[in-house]
Amino acid sequence: MQYYPEDNQAPAARLFHSQHNFRDTYSLSWPVARDAEARTKLASLRIRPAARTTITRGEPGEWSDATRLGEPVFHCLISGHAHSKLTDLDVTAQRVLLD
């Protein structure tokens, strides 16, 4: 599910939130409250953070997705192939900017 915040669209309820980052990477985040469910889904799909990155926690005010969602989140970078797995299952709301 893609949404365009510049057109005043809001994300539908999904387990993950994502956004294209750079080249073939995507920023992936999920609420801390749903961490066990999210990590189980990532493990079942064999998705891991991109090379030389880790899963980290972000708080509102210090990390953009946490601020946007209004709650603490875990976030990491994933590959485009991994992101395709999530979009095929419709478990991520992808933020797309029009610029």
C-alpha positions, -999 to +999 in steps of 0.1 A: +000+000+000+015+033-011+004+066+002+013+102-007+014+125+023+018+156+001-017+148-013-030+147+024-032+109+023-027+089+055-012+054+058-036+025+062-031+003+092-002-020+084+024-038+105+054-020+089+060+015+075+086+020+048+101+046+026+127+045-003+160+055+011+189+054-014+195+032-045+182-002-036+175+003+001+144+011+020+139+024+055+116+000+074+100+007+108+074-008+131+060+001+165+078-011+196+044-025+208+043-049+178+079-059+179+074-096+185+049-099+157+072-079+133+103-099+141+084-131+136+072-119+102+107-108+092+121-142+102+095-161+084+102-142+052+140-145+058+144-107+058+174-092+076+188-057+079+210-046+050+247-052+053+265-034+080+233-021+096+213-032+126+178-029+140+177+002+163+151+019+184+139+054+177+119+077+199+095+105+188+115+137+183+147+119+174+136+096+145+113+108+118+091+076+116+087+076+154+076+113+153+052+107+124+036+076+141+036+093+175+052+063+193+086+046+197+096+024+168+123-001+157+138+007+124+164-007+099+174-006+063+164-035+040+171-043+004+147-037-025+142-075-028+132-077+009+109-047+005+092-065-025+084-094-003+066-071+022+047-052-005+036-085-021+020-095+012+006-060+017+020-057+052+038-024+047+025+012+042+050+028+019+054+066+021+061+081-013+071+117-017+062+135-049+094+154-054 
